[in-house]
Amino acid sequence: MRGLLFLVFALALASAQVLPPGGGSYAYSDGTLQVLHPMGEGFRLRYLKGERLFREDRLRLAPEGVYLLGVGFPEGYFPFEPPLLLYPARLELGAAWGGSARFRAQRVALSARVEGLEGVRVKAGAFNAYRVRVAYTTERGGTDLKELYLVPGLGVVAYRAGGSWVELLRFRPAP
């Protein structure tokens, strides 16, 4: 019976949209505030420290999932050509995806894999989350490896990058 309940829960979780459709704000333990604004066929995800905007991701929703169109920094907006698939429409254990694009005059590659479904406790609460390993590499030798804890319908509730653990302190849905 317990196995059946887990399977039903996992299927419901897998079919949910990754991000909250109405947007909202996320406060993280590293002092970052992320504000997710719905727009057209996607979102703008703004990153702030204190009151200062330091990054803005432009995301598009498509039948196959969530795409990263480009990133805005204080020095300008830089598109990914072609856009990169950040999250597939359906998450499931073992799912893997990736792609490459031109970004700021170099080739960038993303590869990701769902490595587990597990409970995670953060200051914002306890969640059943997909543990997703994501790697970004550049043709110039740069590498960024993260382990995300992703809850469909909410987003990232925690992540590990290097030796740092960053967790969600609170989420406020948009009014």
N, C-alpha and C positions, 0 to 999 in steps of 0.2 A: 504494500500500500504506500509506504514512504517513497519508494522508487517511482511509483505512478504519479504521486503528487509532485515530485521533483521534475519529472518529464513534462507534466502539464504546465508547471511554472516556467520551465525552460522554453517551451514552445511559445507561450504568451510573451515572454521577455524578448525572444528572438524576432517576433513579428512587429514589435513596437518601433515607432520612429525614434532615431537616436537622440535628437534634440527636442526640447519642448516647443511645440508649434507656436505658442504665444510669446516665446522669448522669456527673458528674466535676467537677474544678476546673480553672479557667483562670487563669493568672497573666499579666498584661499589663504592658507596658513603662511604663505611667503609674502603676504601683503598685497598680492595682486587682486584687483577687482576686474572681473570680466562681465561685460554687458552684452547680451544677445538680443539684437533687434531684428524682428522679421521684416523682410522687404521683398516685394515681388515674388520671385520663385526661390527665395533663399533667405539668407541672414547676413548681417554684419556682426562680427564678434569683436568688440572693442576691449583692449587691455589697458588698464590704468594702474599706476602706482601713485598713491596719494591722490591728487587731483589731475595728474599729468597723463595724457594719452600717449602711449609709446608704441602701440601696434594696433592694426585693425585687419582682421581676416574677412575676406568676402567669400561666402559659401553659397553654393547652388544646390537645391534639392532636385534630384532626378529619379526616375524609376529605379535606376541601379544603385542609388545611394546619395551620399553627401560629397560634393566636390569642392576642393579648394581652388578658387578662381585666381586669387592673388592676395598679396599682403601689402598694407599701407604702413609706412614708417614715417617719422618726421621729415625725412628727405624726399618722400614721394611714394607713389603707388607702383608696385611691381607685379605684373601678372605671371601666372604659370601658363606656359604654352606647350602642350595642351593642359587644361586643368587636371589636377591630381585627385583621384578617388581617395578621400579620407576614411570613409566608413561605408561598407556595403549596405544596401537596404535591409538585408537580413543577416543578423549575426548568429553564428552557431559555432560550437566547439570545433576547432581545427580549421575554420575558415581562414583563408589566406588571400591577400590581394596586394597589389603594388602597381607601380608605374613610374615613368620618368617624364621630365619636362624641362624646358629652358626656364631659368629664373635668374635674373640679375646677371646675364651674360655667361652663365654656366649651366651645365646639365645637373639636375638634382633628381635623385631616385628615392622613392618611398617603398618600403616593404613592411607589411603588417601581418600579424597572425593572432587569432583568438586562441590563447593557451589554456584558458580555464574559465569556469564559472564558480565564483566563490563568494562567501560572505566577507564584507569589509566594514569595519567600524571606524568612522571618522567623527569629528566634532559635530557635523551636521546630522548624524544619525547612523543607523546600521542599514546596509544595503546588500542585496545580491547583485553582484557586478560581473561583467565579463572582464577578464584580465587579458589585455591586448598588448603585445610587444610590437613597438613601432620603431623602425630604423630609417633615418634620413641620411643619405650619403651624397657627397658632391664630387664632381670630377676633379676638383682641386684637393681632394683628400679629407675634407671635413666629414665628421660623423656625429650624429645625435641619436642616442638610443634612449627610449622611454618605455616604461611599463605603465600603461594606463588602466584604471579601474573605471569602466564605462557602464553606466546604467541607462538603458533605453528609456526615452521619454524625459530624461533629466540631463544626461551628459556625463562629463568626467567628474567623479567624486574624489579621486585621489590619483597621484602618479608618483613614480619613482624615476629620478633622473640622476645618474651617477650615484652618489651616496645620499642624495637628498630625498626626503619624503615630504610631499606637499599634499595637504588634504583640504577638502571643502569644509569651511566653517559654517556657511549658511547659503541657502539658495532662496531668492525671492522671485516668484513669478511676476511677470509684467502685469501692471494693473489693467 
